[in-house]
Amino acid sequence: MLLIPILYADAHIAVCVKPSGIVSQEAGDSSVPALLRKQLGKEYIGVVHRLDKDVGGVMVYALNRS
């Protein structure tokens, strides 16, 4: 399993580095949200913003719905 580098995480958000070539929104088992769910053991990973698949960079994901 590919590990997503996490720069910061608390009870509400995770800031991570999205590698290029991986989808930043829900799109199967190899998307960043799916990988983060497995890596962090969370049921919910919300997409705050997105980057194109071919672009790598820093992303913020919500860890809860509130």
NORKAGI-V442857 format. One record per residue. N is the residue number from 1. RES is the residue in one letter. PHI is phi in whole degrees, -180 to 180 (* if undefined). PSI is psi in degrees with one decimal (999 if undefined). OMEGA is omega in whole degrees, -180 to 180 (999 if undefined). Layout:
BEGIN
n-><N | N>
res-><RES | RES>
phi-><PHI | PHI>
psi-><PSI | PSI>
omega-><OMEGA | OMEGA>
END
This chain:
BEGIN
n-><1 | 2 | 3 | 4 | 5 | 6 | 7 | 8 | 9 | 10 | 11 | 12 | 13 | 14 | 15 | 16 | 17 | 18 | 19 | 20 | 21 | 22 | 23 | 24 | 25 | 26 | 27 | 28 | 29 | 30 | 31 | 32 | 33 | 34 | 35 | 36 | 37 | 38 | 39 | 40 | 41 | 42 | 43 | 44 | 45 | 46 | 47 | 48 | 49 | 50 | 51 | 52 | 53 | 54 | 55 | 56 | 57 | 58 | 59 | 60 | 61 | 62 | 63 | 64 | 65 | 66>
res-><M | L | L | I | P | I | L | Y | A | D | A | H | I | A | V | C | V | K | P | S | G | I | V | S | Q | E | A | G | D | S | S | V | P | A | L | L | R | K | Q | L | G | K | E | Y | I | G | V | V | H | R | L | D | K | D | V | G | G | V | M | V | Y | A | L | N | R | S>
phi-><* | -71 | -94 | -87 | -65 | -103 | -89 | -158 | -152 | -138 | -71 | -115 | -138 | -130 | -107 | -139 | -102 | -86 | -69 | -67 | 92 | -117 | -75 | -86 | -117 | -56 | -165 | 96 | -71 | -105 | -80 | -59 | -58 | -65 | -66 | -67 | -57 | -67 | -67 | -96 | 68 | -104 | -84 | -119 | -132 | -101 | -84 | -86 | -154 | -138 | -126 | -59 | -55 | -79 | -105 | -105 | 166 | -81 | -131 | -114 | -125 | -82 | -105 | -153 | -84 | -98>
psi-><133.8 | 129.0 | 130.2 | 124.7 | 123.0 | 123.2 | -32.9 | 143.3 | 141.2 | -160.0 | -15.5 | -32.6 | 159.5 | 129.1 | 122.3 | 171.2 | 116.5 | 118.4 | 149.9 | 148.8 | -1.4 | 139.8 | 135.3 | -12.4 | 173.0 | 123.1 | 52.4 | -174.6 | -14.8 | 11.2 | 160.0 | -46.2 | -41.3 | -42.0 | -40.1 | -38.4 | -45.5 | -46.1 | -40.1 | -9.8 | 32.5 | 147.9 | -32.6 | 129.5 | 115.1 | 138.7 | 117.8 | -37.7 | 178.0 | 159.1 | 148.1 | 154.0 | -41.3 | -4.7 | 135.6 | 154.4 | -175.8 | 133.8 | 153.5 | 132.5 | 140.8 | 141.6 | -2.1 | 168.2 | -10.0 | 999>
omega-><176 | 176 | 178 | 178 | -179 | -179 | -179 | 174 | 171 | -177 | -172 | -176 | 169 | 176 | -174 | 177 | 177 | 176 | 175 | 179 | 179 | -178 | -176 | 179 | -178 | 178 | 177 | -173 | -178 | 176 | 180 | 179 | 179 | 179 | 178 | 177 | 179 | -175 | -176 | -178 | -179 | 177 | -176 | 170 | -178 | 180 | 180 | 177 | -178 | 170 | 177 | -177 | -175 | -177 | 173 | 178 | -178 | -179 | 175 | 177 | 176 | -180 | 175 | -175 | -177 | 999>
END
